[in-house]
Amino acid sequence: MTVIKPGPIEPGERIEIVDILRGFAVFGILLVNMLYFAHPVYLEAIDAGPWANPLDQAASLLIAFFAEGKFFTLFSLLFGLGLAIQLQRSQDKGLSVVPLYVRRLLVLLLIGLAHAFLFWWGDILIYYALLGFILLLFRHTEPRRLLRWAVAFLIIPLVMTTGLVALIELARTMPEGAAQLEAVLAESEAQFRAAYEQALAVYSSRDFLAMIPVRMADWAFATTGVVLFMLFSILAMFLVGLYAGKQQLLYNAAQRLPLFRRVVIWGAGIGIVGNLLYVTLAHGASVLEPTWSTLIGLVGYLIGAPALSLAYTTGLVILMQSANFHRLFTPLAAVGRTALSNYLLQTLICTTIFYGYGLGFYGQIGPAAGIALTIAIFSLQILLSNWWVKRFHFGPFEWLWRSLTYGKLQPLRLYLLAG
């Protein structure tokens, strides 16, 4: 009797557009993360902005409008799509996807924990790994119900934000409540300012070990703050990706162009309006004391960011039908095939540039320089990734992930090269 064993996806089995989209997401994530590599996480909590330089102000607005919230949601969509692909491959082999997928998530969690606590607090792999267990519960859900659940997950942070603002506004109407609110806000700002100064001093030093507890505190702050709202967007886009995979929308993209065009139009329309509200009313506003005005801006962000992300996704798929654009974007496929390694490499490069044990530029660059640095680093990653995939099956961390998942060393080097 032949025993069918699970195995990793070989290069020839990959869907090119998925790798290109993943490579595009790697660029956008670096663009947004750059400021948080260079400055403490408490930057916005203590109103350390707005930026004095008009060029930095313009760059900050451009990043907020076009990038913030658009690329981790794109990566989330692709994560959900990945589960759908693995489901299909497991069904074709008559196997259950659960044991293998659980091992994948556990290994990803270990990589994320090491990344977050030893190198950079802004790791997103931990959240993907943990939320991946929730995604697994939806593996048998009918496609249309997946979209309904996605909408429900997007509504939750809207309700939470509205409730928070309502409580703050209610407290302001009562003299005693207003006084207590001001005292709490003042105390919180003082704590965050102290944490900001500590992070600035520690990351500017050469003491790697001293950075670990500070990094853990930064991660905890980020997780209980902004990331708490991000988690619902991640889950929503997980389900959209699972839906796209179950419907095989990217397998015959040329036949789905009318659908993709509608998504581009609606996504861009909703995304532009939503993000205009965000950059006008909420971007740069105090995160400690939200108002009804900032609430409207945050609603614009929570709806507009995933909408614009979908417009990016389907727009790129449409462009890829043109031979000229196909040639232009094809180099991104190698970045997408090695996305995990490139994501971690970004941390290695940026912490070396900014932290005290490297070049020591921590706290010294603004958004405009961050954009230039992003373009330079990503250009290098495109060259390196294309060199790598011609010689190896997987990126180095993809190889580690697969080897630990399958419990055996996977073949790494390609031996089909001439010479």
C-alpha positions as CSV (number, residue, x, y, z in Angstrom):
1,M,0.0,0.0,0.0
2,T,1.3,3.5,-1.0
3,V,1.4,5.9,1.9
4,I,0.8,9.5,0.9
5,K,2.7,12.0,3.0
6,P,2.3,15.7,3.2
7,G,5.0,17.9,1.8
8,P,5.8,21.5,1.1
9,I,4.6,23.2,-2.1
10,E,7.3,23.0,-4.8
11,P,8.2,26.0,-6.9
12,G,6.5,24.6,-10.0
13,E,3.2,24.3,-8.0
14,R,3.1,28.0,-6.9
15,I,0.6,30.6,-8.2
16,E,2.7,33.4,-9.6
17,I,0.3,36.2,-8.8
18,V,0.1,35.2,-5.2
19,D,3.9,35.5,-4.8
20,I,3.8,38.9,-6.6
21,L,1.1,40.1,-4.2
22,R,3.1,38.8,-1.3
23,G,6.2,40.6,-2.5
24,F,4.2,43.8,-2.9
25,A,2.9,43.4,0.7
26,V,6.5,43.0,1.9
27,F,7.3,46.4,0.5
28,G,4.3,48.1,2.0
29,I,4.9,46.6,5.4
30,L,8.5,47.9,5.5
31,L,7.2,51.4,4.4
32,V,4.9,51.5,7.4
33,N,7.2,49.8,9.9
34,M,10.2,52.0,9.1
35,L,9.1,54.8,11.5
36,Y,8.6,52.3,14.3
37,F,12.1,50.8,13.7
38,A,13.5,54.3,14.1
39,H,11.4,55.6,17.0
40,P,9.8,54.3,20.2
41,V,6.3,52.8,20.0
42,Y,5.1,55.6,22.4
43,L,5.7,58.3,19.7
44,E,2.0,59.0,19.1
45,A,0.9,58.4,22.7
46,I,2.9,61.5,23.9
47,D,2.2,63.7,20.8
48,A,5.8,63.7,19.8
49,G,4.6,64.8,16.3
50,P,3.5,66.5,14.1
51,W,6.8,66.7,12.2
52,A,8.3,70.1,12.0
53,N,9.7,69.6,8.5
54,P,7.0,70.1,5.8
55,L,8.6,67.3,3.7
56,D,8.2,65.0,6.7
57,Q,4.6,66.2,7.2
58,A,3.7,65.4,3.6
59,A,5.5,62.0,3.8
60,S,3.6,61.2,7.0
61,L,0.3,61.9,5.3
62,L,1.1,59.9,2.2
63,I,2.1,56.9,4.3
64,A,-1.1,57.2,6.4
65,F,-3.3,57.5,3.3
66,F,-1.7,54.9,1.0
67,A,0.0,52.5,3.3
68,E,-1.2,52.3,6.9
69,G,-3.4,49.3,7.4
70,K,-3.3,48.4,3.7
71,F,-0.5,45.9,3.7
72,F,-0.9,43.8,6.8
73,T,-4.5,43.3,5.6
74,L,-3.1,42.2,2.2
75,F,-0.8,39.8,3.9
76,S,-3.7,38.6,6.1
77,L,-5.8,37.9,2.9
78,L,-2.9,35.9,1.5
79,F,-2.6,34.0,4.8
80,G,-6.2,32.9,4.5
81,L,-5.7,32.1,0.8
82,G,-2.8,29.9,1.9
83,L,-5.0,27.8,4.1
84,A,-7.5,27.3,1.3
85,I,-4.6,26.1,-1.0
86,Q,-3.4,23.7,1.7
87,L,-7.0,22.4,2.3
88,Q,-7.3,21.6,-1.4
89,R,-3.9,19.8,-1.5
90,S,-4.8,17.8,1.6
91,Q,-8.2,16.8,0.2
92,D,-6.5,15.7,-3.1
93,K,-4.3,13.4,-1.0
94,G,-7.0,12.2,1.3
95,L,-5.4,13.8,4.3
96,S,-6.5,16.1,7.1
97,V,-5.0,19.6,7.0
98,V,-5.3,20.0,10.8
99,P,-2.2,18.2,12.1
100,L,0.1,19.8,9.6
101,Y,-1.4,23.3,9.9
102,V,-1.2,23.2,13.7
103,R,2.5,22.4,13.5
104,R,3.0,25.2,11.0
105,L,1.3,27.7,13.3
106,L,3.3,26.5,16.4
107,V,6.6,26.9,14.5
108,L,5.5,30.3,13.2
109,L,4.6,31.3,16.8
110,L,8.1,30.3,18.0
111,I,9.7,32.3,15.2
112,G,7.5,35.3,16.1
113,L,8.3,35.2,19.8
114,A,12.0,35.1,19.1
115,H,11.7,37.9,16.6
116,A,9.6,40.1,18.9
117,F,11.6,39.7,22.1
118,L,15.1,39.4,20.8
119,F,15.1,41.8,17.9
120,W,12.0,44.0,17.4
121,W,8.8,44.5,19.4
122,G,6.7,45.2,16.2
123,D,6.5,41.5,15.1
124,I,3.2,40.5,13.5
125,L,3.9,36.7,13.2
126,I,2.7,36.1,16.8
127,Y,-0.7,37.4,16.0
128,Y,-0.9,35.5,12.7
129,A,0.0,32.3,14.4
130,L,-2.5,32.7,17.3
131,L,-5.3,33.9,15.0
132,G,-4.5,31.1,12.6
133,F,-6.0,28.7,15.1
134,I,-9.3,30.7,14.9
135,L,-9.0,30.7,11.1
136,L,-8.7,26.9,11.2
137,L,-12.2,26.7,12.8
138,F,-13.7,28.2,9.6
139,R,-12.1,25.7,7.2
140,H,-15.5,24.0,6.4
141,T,-17.5,27.2,6.4
142,E,-19.6,27.9,3.3
143,P,-18.0,30.7,1.2
144,R,-20.8,33.3,1.5
145,R,-20.9,32.8,5.3
146,L,-17.2,33.5,5.4
147,L,-17.9,37.0,4.0
148,R,-20.6,37.6,6.5
149,W,-18.2,36.7,9.3
150,A,-15.6,39.0,7.8
151,V,-18.1,41.9,7.9
152,A,-18.9,41.0,11.5
153,F,-15.3,41.1,12.6
154,L,-14.9,44.5,10.9
155,I,-17.8,45.8,12.9
156,I,-16.5,44.8,16.3
157,P,-13.7,47.4,16.5
158,L,-16.2,50.0,15.3
159,V,-18.5,49.2,18.2
160,M,-15.6,49.1,20.7
161,T,-14.3,52.4,19.5
162,T,-17.7,54.0,19.7
163,G,-18.3,52.7,23.2
164,L,-14.9,54.1,24.4
165,V,-15.5,57.5,22.9
166,A,-19.0,57.5,24.4
167,L,-17.7,56.7,27.9
168,I,-15.1,59.5,27.6
169,E,-17.6,62.1,26.4
170,L,-20.0,61.0,29.2
171,A,-17.3,61.5,31.8
172,R,-16.6,65.0,30.4
173,T,-20.3,66.0,31.1
174,M,-19.8,65.5,34.9
175,P,-17.5,67.8,36.9
176,E,-16.2,65.0,39.1
177,G,-15.8,62.6,36.1
178,A,-14.1,65.2,34.0
179,A,-11.5,65.9,36.8
180,Q,-10.9,62.1,37.2
181,L,-10.5,61.7,33.5
182,E,-8.0,64.5,33.3
183,A,-6.0,63.0,36.1
184,V,-5.9,59.6,34.5
185,L,-4.9,61.1,31.2
186,A,-2.2,63.1,32.7
187,E,-0.8,60.1,34.6
188,S,-0.9,57.9,31.5
189,E,0.9,60.6,29.4
190,A,3.6,60.9,32.1
191,Q,4.0,57.1,32.2
192,F,4.2,56.9,28.4
193,R,6.7,59.8,28.2
194,A,8.9,58.1,30.7
195,A,8.7,54.8,28.7
196,Y,9.5,56.8,25.6
197,E,12.6,58.3,27.1
198,Q,13.7,54.9,28.5
199,A,13.2,53.3,25.0
200,L,15.1,56.1,23.4
201,A,18.0,55.7,25.8
202,V,18.1,51.9,25.8
203,Y,17.8,51.3,22.0
204,S,20.5,54.0,21.4
205,S,22.9,52.1,23.7
206,R,25.0,49.1,22.8
207,D,23.5,46.9,25.6
208,F,21.6,44.1,23.7
209,L,20.5,42.3,26.9
210,A,19.1,45.6,28.4
211,M,16.9,45.9,25.3
212,I,15.1,42.6,25.9
213,P,12.8,43.7,28.9
214,V,12.2,47.1,27.2
215,R,11.2,45.3,24.0
216,M,8.9,43.0,25.9
217,A,7.2,46.0,27.6
218,D,6.9,47.7,24.2
219,W,5.3,44.6,22.7
220,A,2.8,44.5,25.6
221,F,1.9,48.1,25.1
222,A,1.4,47.7,21.4
223,T,-0.6,44.5,21.8
224,T,-3.1,46.0,24.4
225,G,-3.3,49.3,22.4
226,V,-3.6,49.7,18.7
227,V,-3.0,46.0,17.8
228,L,-6.1,45.0,19.7
229,F,-8.1,46.7,17.0
230,M,-5.9,45.3,14.2
231,L,-6.6,41.8,15.3
232,F,-10.2,42.0,14.1
233,S,-9.1,43.4,10.7
234,I,-6.6,40.5,10.4
235,L,-9.3,37.9,11.1
236,A,-11.7,39.6,8.6
237,M,-9.1,39.5,5.9
238,F,-8.1,35.9,6.8
239,L,-11.7,35.0,6.0
240,V,-11.7,37.0,2.7
241,G,-8.6,35.2,1.7
242,L,-10.1,31.8,2.6
243,Y,-13.2,32.8,0.5
244,A,-11.0,33.8,-2.5
245,G,-9.2,30.5,-2.2
246,K,-12.3,28.3,-1.9
247,Q,-13.8,30.2,-5.0
248,Q,-10.4,29.8,-6.8
249,L,-10.6,33.4,-7.8
250,L,-6.8,33.7,-8.6
251,Y,-6.5,30.4,-10.5
252,N,-8.2,31.8,-13.6
253,A,-7.8,35.5,-13.1
254,A,-8.3,36.4,-16.8
255,Q,-11.9,35.0,-16.6
256,R,-12.6,37.0,-13.4
257,L,-11.7,40.4,-14.7
258,P,-15.3,41.9,-14.6
259,L,-15.4,40.9,-10.9
260,F,-12.0,42.3,-10.2
261,R,-12.9,45.6,-11.9
262,R,-15.9,46.0,-9.7
263,V,-13.8,45.3,-6.6
264,V,-11.3,47.9,-7.8
265,I,-14.0,50.6,-8.3
266,W,-15.8,49.9,-5.0
267,G,-12.6,49.4,-3.0
268,A,-11.0,52.5,-4.3
269,G,-14.1,54.6,-3.9
270,I,-14.7,53.5,-0.3
271,G,-11.0,53.5,0.5
272,I,-10.4,57.0,-0.8
273,V,-13.3,58.5,1.2
274,G,-12.4,56.5,4.3
275,N,-8.8,57.4,4.3
276,L,-9.5,61.0,3.6
277,L,-11.6,61.0,6.8
278,Y,-8.7,59.3,8.6
279,V,-5.9,61.6,7.6
280,T,-8.1,64.7,8.1
281,L,-9.7,63.8,11.4
282,A,-7.7,61.1,13.2
283,H,-4.1,61.0,11.9
284,G,-1.9,62.7,14.4
285,A,-4.7,63.2,16.9
286,S,-4.2,62.2,20.6
287,V,-4.6,58.5,21.0
288,L,-5.1,59.0,24.7
289,E,-8.2,61.2,24.4
290,P,-10.3,60.3,21.4
291,T,-13.2,62.6,20.4
292,W,-16.3,62.2,18.2
293,S,-14.3,63.8,15.5
294,T,-11.4,61.3,15.8
295,L,-14.0,58.5,16.0
296,I,-15.2,59.4,12.5
297,G,-11.7,59.4,11.3
298,L,-11.0,56.0,12.9
299,V,-14.2,54.6,11.3
300,G,-12.9,55.8,8.0
301,Y,-9.6,54.0,8.7
302,L,-11.2,50.7,9.9
303,I,-13.4,50.6,6.7
304,G,-11.2,52.4,4.2
305,A,-7.9,50.5,4.9
306,P,-9.2,47.0,4.0
307,A,-11.2,48.5,1.1
308,L,-8.1,50.1,-0.4
309,S,-6.2,46.9,0.3
310,L,-8.7,45.0,-1.8
311,A,-8.4,47.6,-4.6
312,Y,-4.6,47.2,-4.5
313,T,-5.0,43.4,-4.7
314,T,-7.5,43.3,-7.6
315,G,-5.8,46.2,-9.4
316,L,-2.5,44.4,-9.4
317,V,-4.2,41.2,-10.7
318,I,-5.7,43.2,-13.6
319,L,-2.4,44.9,-14.4
320,M,-0.7,41.5,-14.5
321,Q,-2.8,40.6,-17.6
322,S,-0.7,43.1,-19.6
323,A,2.6,41.7,-20.9
324,N,4.4,45.0,-20.0
325,F,3.1,45.1,-16.5
326,H,3.8,41.4,-16.1
327,R,7.5,41.9,-16.9
328,L,7.5,44.9,-14.5
329,F,6.1,43.1,-11.5
330,T,7.5,39.6,-12.0
331,P,10.7,40.3,-10.0
332,L,8.4,40.7,-6.9
333,A,7.5,37.0,-7.1
334,A,11.0,36.1,-5.8
335,V,10.4,38.4,-2.8
336,G,7.0,36.8,-2.2
337,R,8.5,33.3,-2.3
338,T,10.9,34.3,0.4
339,A,8.5,36.6,2.2
340,L,9.2,35.4,5.8
341,S,13.0,35.6,5.3
342,N,12.6,39.1,3.8
343,Y,10.4,40.3,6.6
344,L,12.9,39.1,9.2
345,L,15.8,40.5,7.1
346,Q,14.1,43.9,7.2
347,T,14.3,43.8,11.0
348,L,18.0,42.8,10.9
349,I,18.9,45.6,8.5
350,C,16.8,48.3,10.2
351,T,17.8,47.5,13.8
352,T,21.5,47.5,12.6
353,I,20.9,51.0,11.1
354,F,19.1,52.5,14.1
355,Y,20.2,50.7,17.3
356,G,23.2,51.6,19.3
357,Y,25.0,48.4,18.6
358,G,24.8,49.3,14.9
359,L,25.0,52.7,13.2
360,G,23.1,54.4,16.0
361,F,20.6,56.5,14.1
362,Y,17.7,55.7,16.5
363,G,15.2,58.6,16.9
364,Q,16.9,60.7,14.2
365,I,15.0,60.2,11.0
366,G,11.6,61.3,9.9
367,P,9.0,59.9,7.5
368,A,10.6,61.4,4.3
369,A,14.0,59.8,5.0
370,G,12.1,56.6,6.0
371,I,10.5,56.4,2.5
372,A,13.9,56.8,0.8
373,L,15.4,54.2,3.1
374,T,12.5,51.8,2.4
375,I,13.0,52.1,-1.4
376,A,16.8,51.4,-1.0
377,I,16.4,48.4,1.3
378,F,13.6,46.9,-0.8
379,S,15.5,47.3,-4.0
380,L,18.3,45.4,-2.4
381,Q,15.8,42.7,-1.3
382,I,14.5,42.3,-4.9
383,L,18.0,41.7,-6.2
384,L,19.0,39.3,-3.4
385,S,15.7,37.4,-3.6
386,N,15.9,36.8,-7.3
387,W,19.5,35.7,-6.9
388,W,18.5,33.3,-4.1
389,V,15.5,31.6,-5.8
390,K,17.7,30.6,-8.8
391,R,19.8,28.6,-6.4
392,F,17.6,27.4,-3.6
393,H,14.2,25.8,-3.2
394,F,13.2,28.1,-0.2
395,G,14.3,31.2,1.6
396,P,16.4,30.4,4.7
397,F,13.6,30.9,7.2
398,E,11.0,29.3,4.9
399,W,13.4,26.3,4.9
400,L,13.6,26.3,8.7
401,W,9.8,26.7,9.0
402,R,9.1,23.7,6.7
403,S,11.9,21.6,8.2
404,L,10.5,22.0,11.7
405,T,6.9,21.6,10.5
406,Y,7.6,18.3,8.7
407,G,10.1,17.1,11.3
408,K,12.8,16.5,8.8
409,L,15.3,18.6,6.9
410,Q,13.9,19.7,3.6
411,P,16.1,19.9,0.5
412,L,17.4,23.5,0.2
413,R,19.8,23.8,-2.7
414,L,18.7,23.5,-6.3
415,Y,21.0,21.0,-8.2
416,L,19.5,21.6,-11.6
417,L,21.8,24.5,-12.4
418,A,24.1,24.1,-15.4
419,G,27.7,24.0,-14.2
